[in-house]
Amino acid sequence: MLGLRGGDYINGGFAWTRPIRMAGFQIRRDFATRPDIVTMPSPRLAATAAAPSTLELYVNDSRILSRPVGAGPIRIDGLPSAHGYINVRLVLADAAGRQVAVDAPFFATPLLLRKGLADFSAEAGFARRGFGVESADYAGSVIGSASLRYGVLDALTLEGHVEAGAGLVQGGGGATVQFGGLGVVSASAAVSHVDDRSGALAAVVFDSRFAGFYISGMSMRASAGYRDLASVTSRPSFYRNWKMAGDEPPRAIHQVTISSPLRLAPLMRGGDAPVASVSYSAQTPAAGPRRQVWSGSLRHTLADRVTAYVTGYASRGERRDAGAFFGISIPLGAAGSATAGVQAQGGDTFGFVEASRAETQADGSYGWRARIEQGARQAAEVQGAYRGRNARVSGAVQYADGATRGQVQVEGAVAWLGGVSATTNRLEGSFALVEVGAPGVPVLYRNQKVGRSDRNGRLLVRNLEAFDVNRLSIDNQDLPLELEAAQTERTVTPMAGGGAIVRFGVGKSPPAVLLTLHRPDGAFVPPGAEVIRAGVAERAIVGYDGQTFLTGVTEDGDLRVVLEDGAECNARLVLGAAASEGGRHVVDAVCR
């Protein structure tokens, strides 16, 4: 489970480090090569059935499993766990109606690794600066960094991080601890030394659920002398104390968010419980005033997927600002929605109406968005996108305050596999070049149609799961009569970002005959009779209306027919008198 990358990349790190872009080499643990491994701890349940019983498993009150079990101990492990709080409940019920229930509240988070798992990355190279502004702007000093996480227990993960280069030596570590179903807390500290300055950093991150409230936050403080690779490799951008200073770490960051569903009966009629949240964040930069933001929101999904929301915020720093938003969203079919609302910000108030349709990854899909604003400002915007077989085309026209501008964008890719080139939409993951062998044949991925083969009998299928089994198939009902497929279903396991060729072996069908057998009196030969050809081991079975299908027939010949009662008759197969339908002959013969 190792990955090696060369070129431009982002170095590894944690919540208390600042990642940078680098050019060089990186080696890292790549769990994507083993999709079967669950890296986060998952809840475990154990119970004992005194008699044969029915086991039911619930996750957040939704039943995910029901099956009969025998008497004896029962252990449930390896359950998939989403991020956040979940409650797992195991119920055993015997034939007499007696029940045994076991509850296991659990808080799942990617901050924890399963016991015994290790995750790491190490990189060395040169820092890239001015990304998105300047091309090929790399610092001249060689730098390196390394990160390591290890699951000591399911409830305890240790981590460490070091950086060096450009005169800097920095290192730190931390631990993440789970407190049952209450949540997790992560604490870390780091020290640095560069030139004649030394400094330290401390951080705490927590994510919890208590009394129905979801609470998450972080607090991080750094001393005036603390530095990292992001600061020592950045370009000096401003003067401070008569010296040029770069991108120094902030002196303090504080964030906290509290959210909870409001389970009030009058508000839950015909819909879900509304969700309210409040948050606060503050940052003290190395230079300049402290910035603070308070915000709150309330979101309520009513009947028929109609959603109402209200949001407000207030900020304080270099300047004070406040704003509020209110809107209602209504679904338009399965893929569209319409929203109307009012927004007040910076002393200006305006209303807006917006409608949109979501685009999918399937070829031939399209999406659009239209928005009009009226009030303190006049604005309008129209966007559209179409995803074809070979490219994605999108465009937009915007009008604001008397100015109009527009843009058109075309995205696509060219893949070269096995000496064959194929144009397609932008490739952002694994893919497969499917060679059907005939044009216009539907290709399916996980039983969902993704396109038809082109005039050369090929289709490039995107967005496959890397290092996992991907099932591709074709619909052979759309094959021409003179063609047949050696296989109609194939599996492929591509590498991350790599491609594979999948061939279905479509070719010319062997010469075949649809034969209808009659008795001398004109009646059909009864079903179940067997047709025997000289030199052919396999016998053909007669179906209804005296019909049977013979393959590999290239010339006229004699047939022996054995009826179910043991009686026999003989027929002469004459191809010359047959009518051809798609390469298959249709023949009538009399069995005497």
N, C-alpha and C positions, 0 to 999 in steps of 0.2 A: 504494500500500500504506500509506495513512494512515488512522488512526482518531482520531475526535474524540469526547470524552466530556464530558458536563456533569452535575453533581450530585455524589454521593458516590463516591469511588474511593480506591484505594491508590496512592501515588506510586511512581515507578520507582526502581530502585537496584540494588545488587550485594551480594555476600556480606559486604562490609565496611561496608555502610550499614544503617541501621535504617529500614524503611518505616513510614509513618504513614498514617492515614486523613485524607482531605481532602475539602472541598466546594468546587467551583469548576469549572475547565475543564482538560482534559488532552488533549494531542495526542501521538500516539505512532506508531511504526512498527508495522503490524499484518500480520505474515507470514501470518496465517490467511486473508487475502483471496487468497493465492496458494498453495493447497495443493501445487502442483507444484514449488515451490522447496524444495530441501533446504538448510537454513541451516547445518548442521554440516559440516565437512570430511569427505570420504569417501575411502577408499583408492583408489589408482590403480595399475593393473598394465599392463605392456607386454611383449610377446614377439613373436617372428618365427617364422612357420611356414615351413619350407623346402619343404614339400609339402602338398597338401590333407590336412587332419587333422580330428580330433574335439576340440573344446574342451570341457573340463569345469571348472566353477568351484565351489570349496568355500569355505564360511564356517564356521569352527570345526568342520571335518571333516564338515559336512553339505553334500551336493551341492545347489546351487540352480540350476544351468544346465548343459545339455549340448546341443551343436549342432555341425554340420559347418561348417568354415571353409576358405577357399581359402588358397593360398600367399601369403605377404606379411606385413607388420606387423599386429599386433593390439593394440588399446588398450581397456582396460576402465576406465570411469569412471562416477561417479554411483551407486555401489552404496549401497543403504540400510544405514545403520550404527546399531546399537543403542548404548546407553550402556555404556561399559566397554571391556575388551580384546577384540579380535577378531583372528583370523588368517585372511587370505584367501589361497587357494592356486589358481593357474591351472595346468592340466595340458593339454598338447597331445600327442596320440598319432596318428601317421600309420599308413598301412595296413601298414607293415612292423613295427609294434609299438614303434618308437622313441618315447620320451617326453621332453618338455621340461617342467619344473616351475618355477614362479616363486612364491615366498612373499612376502607383504607383511603383517607384523604391524602392527597399528594400534590406537590408543587413541582412542576416540570420546568426546566430552564436549560438553555444551551450553555450556561456558565459552568455546568457540571458535566463531568465525564463518568462513564460507568467504571466501576472498580476494575483496575488492571489495565485500562486503556491509556495510551499516551498519544499526545498530539504535539507536533513540533514543526518549526520552520527555521531555516538558516539561509542567509543571503549575503552576498558580497558583490560589490561593484561600485558604481558612481551614482550620486544623487542627480535626479533630473529636476530642473528648475523651470519655472515659467510655463508649465504645462497648459496647453490651450491658448497660449499667448505667443510663445516663441518656439521654433523648431530646433531640435538637437542642442538644447541648452543644458549641458551636463557640467557638474562641478568637477574640479580637477583632482580632488583627493579621493583615495580609495577608502571606502567605508564598509562596515559589516554589521549585522545584527542577528540575533538568535532568540527564539521563543520556545518555551516548553510548558506543556500542561500534563498533569498525571492524575488519574483518578485513584487516590489512596483508598477511599471507600466510596460507595454510592452517594454518600452524604458529604464527602470531603474531597475537594480537588485542589491541588497545589499548582502554582504557576510561577514562572520566572522569565525574565527578559533582560538581555544585555545589548548594548550598542557601543561601537568604537569607531574611531576615524576622525579626521579633520581636527585632531587635538583633543577629542572628547573621549572620556571613559564614563559609561553610565551603566547602572545595573539595578535591578529591583526584583521583588517577588511579592507573592500574595497568596491568599487562600480563600476558597468559596465554601461555605458551610450551609447545609440545608437543615432547617428546623421543622421536620415533619411536614404537615400540610400548611404551616404558617407562612413559609416562604424561604428565601435564601438571602444570605449576607456575604458580601465579598469585600475583603480589606486588603490593601496593598500599600507598599512603600518603595521608594527608589531614591538613590543618591547619584550625583554626577560630579565630575571634575573636568574643567577645561581651562587651559592657561593657568591663571592664579585664582580662579573662582571655583568654589564648591557650593553645592546646594542640595536640597532634599525635596521630595514630594510625598504626600500621603493622600490616599483616596479610599472612600467607602461607597459601595453600591449595594442597594437593597431592593428586593422585589417581594411583596408579600400580599397576603389576603387575611384580613382580620375583621370579624363581626360583619361580614358582607361587603366590606370595602376593599378595593384593590389599591394598594399603595406601592409606588415605586419612586426611587430617587437616587441621587448620588451627591457626594460632596468631595471636592478635591482642592487641595491647597499646595502651592509650591513656593519655596523661598526665592528671594531675589536672585540668588546665584545659580538656580537650577537651570540646566540646559539639556537638550536632546539633539538627535540628528536633524530634526526638522528646523531647529534654530541655527545650528552651526553651519548647515549647508545652504541656507536660504540667502538670497541676495539682500544686502542692506537696503532698507527702504525708507528710513527716517532718522533724524538726529535725536539723540537723547543724551543729556549730560555732555554735549559737545563731541559725541562719538556716534559713528554710524551703528545702528542696531538692526538686527534681522528679525525673523519671525520668532520672537521669544514666547515661551509658554505663558498662558494666563496665570495670574497670581492666585485666583480662586474661581471655582465654578460650583454653583449650588443649584440643584434641580429637584423638584418633588411634584408628583402627580397623584391625585386621589380620584377614583371613579367608583361608581356604584349604580346598579339598577334601582330604580324607584318603584318598588312593588306596591303601588297604590291601586286598589281595585278599580276606582273610576277611570284610571288612565290605561288599564290593561284590557278593557273591553274591546274585543275584535282585533287585538294586536299584541305586540310584545311590550314588555315593561320598558319605559323610557330609561335612558342611560345618561347620568349626569357626571361631569368631570370638572375638576379645577386643577390648575397647575401654577407653579411659580418657578422662575429661573432667574439666576443672577450670575453675572460674569464680571470679574475684575481683571482687566487686561494689564500687561506689563506697563503700558503707558496710556493715559487717557482716563476718562471718568468711568465709574462703575455703571453697568447696564442691567436693568431689571425689567422683567415682563411678568404680568399677572394675566391669566386667561381662564375662561370657563366656557362650558358648552353643555347643551342639552339636546339629545337626539331621541326621537320617538318614531318607531315604525308602526303605522296604523294598519287597518285592514286593507287588503288588496295591494300590499307592498307600497303604500303611500307613506312617505317619510317626511317629517317636519323636523327642522333643526334651528337652533339659535346659538350664536357664538359671540363672545365679547372679549376684548383684551384692553390692557393699559400698559404702557411702557414708560420707563424713565431712564434717562441717560444724558447723552449729548443734547437730546431734545425730548420733550414729552409728547406722547401720542396716545390716542385711544380710538377704538373702533368697535362696531357691532354689526352682526350679520343675521338675517332671518330669511328662511326659505322653505319651500315645500317642493318635494320631488315626486313625480308621478310616473310610473312605468308606462312605456309605449311598446306593447308587445313583449317578446322574449329578449330582445337585444337593445331596445331603445328606452329613453327616459326624457322627461321634460321637467324643468326646474324654473320656478319663479321666486323672486325674493327682493329684499331691500338691504342695502349696504350703506353704513355710515362710517366714514374714516377721514381723519384729519380735518374735520369740519365740513366735509362735503357729503351729501346724501344723494343716492341715485338708486333707481330700481332696475332690475334686469329680468329678462326672459331668455331661457336657454333650452335647446332641444338637441339630442345627440343619439347616435346609433353606434354601438360598439363593433369594432372590426375583430374578426377572428383570424387564426393562423391558416385557415383552409384557403386553397387557391380559389379565386373567384369571389372571395368575400370583400365587402366594402364597409366603410364607416364614414360618418359625417358629424359635424357639429356646427350649430348656428347660435349666435348670441347677440342680443341687442340691449344696450344700456341707455337709459334716459334719466335726466335730472341734472346734477351739477356738472356732469360730463356726458357728451354724446359719443357713443362708440358702437361699432358693429363688427362682427367677425364671422366668417364662413370658412370652414375647413372640410376637406374631403380626402379620402384615401381609397385606393383600389389595389387589391393584392392579386396580381395575375400569376400565370405559371412561371414567367421568366423574371419578373421584377415587381416591385411595389412602387406605385406612383401616388404622391400626395401633393396637395396644394392648399394654399390659404390666402385669403384676402382680408385685410384689416383696415378699418376706418376709425380714427380717433382724433378729435379736436381739429377737424378740417384736413387732416393728412391721411392719405391712402397708400398702402403698400401691399405687395403680394409676393408670394414665393412658390416655387415648384421644386419638388425633390423627387429624385428617382433612385431607388436602392435595389441592388441585385448582387448576384455572385456568380462565379464560374467555377465549377468543380471538374476536376480531371481525374478519372478513375479508369484503370485498365486500358489506357489509350483512347478513352472516349470522353469527350467534353460535354458538359450539360450546363445550361444557364438556369438559374433559379432565383428565388428570393434570397434575402440576406441570410447567411448561414451563421448561426450563433451557438450551435451545438453539434451533436452527432447527426449523421445523415446516411442514407443508403441510395444507391443507384439501382433501381429495380428494372431488370431487363425481362419484359414479358414475352417479347417475340412477335407481338401483333399489335396494331394500332387500335386505339379506342377501347381498351379493356379496362374496367374499373379496378383500382388498386385500393386495398383496405389496410389500415393500421389499427390494430386492436379492435377489429370489426367495425371501424368507422371509415367511410369512403374518404380518401384524401386526394383523389384525382384519377385521370385516365391516362393511359400510355399515349405518347405522341406518335407521329407518323413513322418514327423509327422503332416503335414498340418499347420505349423507355419512359420512366418517370423517376424524378429525384424526390425522395421523401425526406422531409426535414424534421428536426426536433425529436429525434430518437433518444431514448434513455441510455446514457453511456454506461458501459460495463454491466448492463442488465439485458435480459432476454426480451427482445422486441419481436412481436409476432406480425408478420406481413402475409397477406393473402390476395388472391385475385378471384374475380367472379367469372368463372369459366362459362357461364350461361351466355356471355356476350362474345365468346370466341366464335369465329366463322366455323361453319360446319366442317370444313376441310382441315381444321386445326384442332389439336388437343394438347393439354398441358401434362407434362410428366408429373408435376406437383402443383397443387393449388394453394399450399400453405408452407411458409418457410419461416425460420427464426434466425435472427442475427444479433450479435453482441458487439457493437462498435466501441472503439476507444473514445475518450473524451475529446470532442472536437474533430474526430476522425470520421472517415467514410468507409463504406463496404459495398460490395456488389452482390446483389441477390438475383439469381437466375431461376426462372420457373420452367425452363426447358420446353417452351411451346414450339411445336413443329407440326409437319404434315401428318395427318392421321393416316394410319395404314388403310389400304383399300378395304372397304366395308360394304356389306349388303344388308338391307332391311328386307327380309324374306317373308312372304306370306304363303303358307302351305294350305292347299285345298285337298279335299278328298275327291275322288272321281265323280261323286254325286253333287259336287259344288260346295259341300259343307266344309267348315274350317277344321283343320287338325286340332283335336282337343288340347287344352293347356296341360302342361306337365310332360308332354312328349319330349324325347331327347333326339337331337340331330347330330349324326356322326359323319365326319368327313374323313376321307382316306388320308393318312399321314398326319392327322391332327389329333393330339391326345385329348384336348379339352372338348367337352360336349356342350352344345348350345341347348337351352331349354326353350320350348315353345310357350308363349304367353297367350293372352286372350286374342281372339280373332285370328288365330293361327300364325301370329307374327313372332319372329325370332331375329336376332341380330348376329351376323357373322362378320368376323374381322380377318384381315390377312388374305382376302379372296382376290386372286389375280387372274384366274381363268375359269372356264366352264368346268363343271365336275359333277359327279354322282353323289347323292346324299342318301344315307340310310336313316330312317326314322323309326324309333322304338317307342311305341305307345305305353301308357301306364299299365295296361293289362297284359303286356308282353308281346302283343302283336306287332308286326313290322310292316313297313311299306317303303318304297324307294321313289326318289324324285330326281329330276335332272335340273341342275342349276345352269342356266344359260345367261351369261352377262350381256351378250351382244344385243339381246332384245330388251335390255333394261334402260330405264330412264334415269339420268344422273341428277341428283339434288345435292349441290355443295360437295361433290366428290364422293358421295355415297350413292350406291345403286339401290333402286327399289325394284324387287323382282317378285313375280308370282310364279308358283310352281305347283304341279299336281303330283300328289303322293299316291302311287298305285301299289 
